[in-house]
Amino acid sequence: MPSTNTQETIIAQGVKVEGDFRSDGDVVIDGEVSGTVETEKFLRIGETARIKADVKAKSAVIAGEVQGNVTVHEMLELLATSRVKGDVATARISVAAGAQVNGRLSMDGSANSEEE
């Protein structure tokens, strides 16, 4: 869970963002994003979210749809309603029954590399 004293950015349901989105704080997405999404902290992609972007975060919980590669440096949690169409690189992962992933999964430490 994200800490309570950090800044949080919320992209609400019904909001569409196009372009490169970067944040130093926690991010919650319930709307639509096209481009790239990157945060140095926690990312939560809600059930109503539709992401057409490569995603990078320190840790993340995904409940919605992501079309793009996902790189999470620490812990990635895919909830039952999540749908990921792209490659996933993470240090640790939790996948709930019903979650869908169509892509390659890498857990060999490549999520922590500086090459990305």
C-alpha positions in Angstrom: 0.0 0.0 0.0 1.2 3.5 -0.7 2.2 5.7 2.3 -0.3 8.3 3.4 2.2 11.3 3.4 3.1 11.2 -0.3 1.5 13.2 -3.1 -1.1 11.4 -5.1 -2.3 12.0 -8.7 -5.7 10.7 -9.7 -6.9 10.4 -13.3 -10.6 9.9 -12.7 -13.1 7.8 -14.7 -14.2 9.7 -17.8 -10.8 11.6 -18.1 -8.6 10.9 -21.1 -4.9 11.7 -21.1 -2.7 11.6 -24.2 1.1 11.8 -24.2 3.9 11.0 -21.7 2.7 11.0 -18.1 5.4 11.1 -15.3 5.0 11.5 -11.6 7.3 11.4 -8.5 4.4 10.4 -6.3 1.6 7.8 -6.2 -0.7 7.5 -9.2 -4.3 6.2 -9.4 -5.8 5.8 -12.9 -9.5 5.1 -13.4 -9.7 6.8 -16.8 -8.0 6.4 -20.2 -4.3 7.1 -20.9 -2.4 6.8 -24.2 1.3 7.3 -24.5 3.5 6.4 -21.5 2.9 6.2 -17.8 5.8 6.4 -15.3 6.0 6.9 -11.6 8.7 6.6 -9.0 6.2 5.3 -6.5 3.0 3.3 -6.4 0.6 2.9 -9.4 -3.0 1.7 -9.1 -4.9 1.0 -12.4 -8.6 0.7 -11.5 -11.2 -1.6 -13.1 -12.5 1.1 -15.3 -9.1 2.2 -16.6 -8.0 1.6 -20.2 -4.3 2.2 -20.8 -2.7 2.1 -24.2 0.8 2.8 -23.0 4.0 1.4 -21.7 3.9 1.5 -17.9 6.7 1.8 -15.4 6.4 2.0 -11.6 8.1 1.1 -8.3 5.1 -1.1 -7.3 1.7 -1.5 -8.9 -1.8 -3.0 -8.6 -3.7 -3.6 -11.9 -7.4 -4.2 -12.0 -8.2 -2.7 -15.5 -6.8 -3.0 -19.0 -3.3 -2.3 -20.1 -2.1 -2.5 -23.8 1.6 -2.1 -23.6 4.7 -3.3 -21.7 4.6 -3.2 -17.9 7.8 -2.7 -15.9 7.5 -2.8 -12.1 10.7 -2.7 -10.0 9.3 -4.3 -6.8 5.8 -5.9 -6.5 3.2 -6.2 -9.2 -0.3 -7.4 -8.3 -2.7 -8.5 -11.1 -6.3 -8.6 -9.8 -9.0 -10.9 -11.2 -10.4 -8.2 -13.5 -7.0 -7.2 -15.0 -6.2 -7.7 -18.7 -2.6 -7.1 -19.8 -1.6 -7.2 -23.5 2.2 -6.8 -23.5 5.4 -8.0 -21.9 5.7 -7.9 -18.1 9.0 -7.4 -16.2 8.9 -7.4 -12.4 10.8 -8.6 -9.4 7.8 -10.2 -7.7 4.2 -10.9 -8.9 0.9 -11.9 -7.6 -1.7 -13.1 -10.1 -5.4 -13.6 -9.1 -7.5 -16.3 -10.7 -9.2 -14.7 -13.7 -6.4 -12.2 -14.5 -5.4 -12.3 -18.2 -1.8 -11.7 -19.5 -1.0 -12.0 -23.2 2.8 -11.5 -23.4 6.1 -12.6 -21.9 6.8 -12.5 -18.2 10.3 -11.8 -17.0 11.3 -12.1 -13.3 15.1 -12.4 -13.7 15.9 -9.0 -12.3 15.6 -7.1 -15.6 12.9 -4.9 -14.0 15.7 -3.4 -11.9 18.1 -2.7 -14.7 19.0 0.9 -15.6 18.8 0.1 -19.4 15.1 0.9 -19.5 
